[in-house]
Every structure is written in structure tokens, then in C-alpha cells.
Amino acid sequence: MANSAQARKRARQAVKQRAHNTSLRSSLRTAVKRVRKAILAGDKAAAQSIYRESVAVIDRVADKKIIHKNKAARHKSRLSAQVKNLSA
């Protein structure tokens, strides 16, 4: 357990920050799943619109350093390729 007042405060802050980061990471995963679901459904127009929304979420999470920028780029690249390969 933390011994100083400063350490106790940092422990409290860490709990709050961890909850916030977990929430952001969850929204990222949900956004990616939504795109994959649209791709599996085979609806290219819907997949493209959902992909555009998801890119904003992915970038926002990467900017806050919840995930690495390269991981964000990898997600966007792979999802984009899958959307492009859908037949119109």
C-alpha cells in the first residue's frame, strides 16, 4: 500500500485513468467489430460509411496513446483493404 500522501493520490488517479483507458480501448474494439460485421454482411456502401466512422475512433485512441500509432495504422490498412475487396 502507498505510504505517502502523494503516493496515495497517484494510486487513486491511476484507478480512474485505468477505467478511462479501458473505456476508450473498448470503443476501439467495438468500432473494429462493426466494420468487420458490415464486411461479412457484404454491403459495401454500409461498410464504407462505418469504416469512415471507425477511422475517427481509431485515430482518436491512437492520439491519446492508448494504442500505438502503428497498430492504429495496421487496423486501418487491413480494414480498408477488406472494404475495397467487397464486390459492389
Buried (B, 14 or more C-beta within 10 A) or exposed (E): EEEEEEEEEEEEEEEEEEEEBEEBEEBBEEBBEBBBEBBEEEBBEBBBEBBEEBBEBBBBBBEEEBBEEEBBEEBBEEBBEBBEEBEE
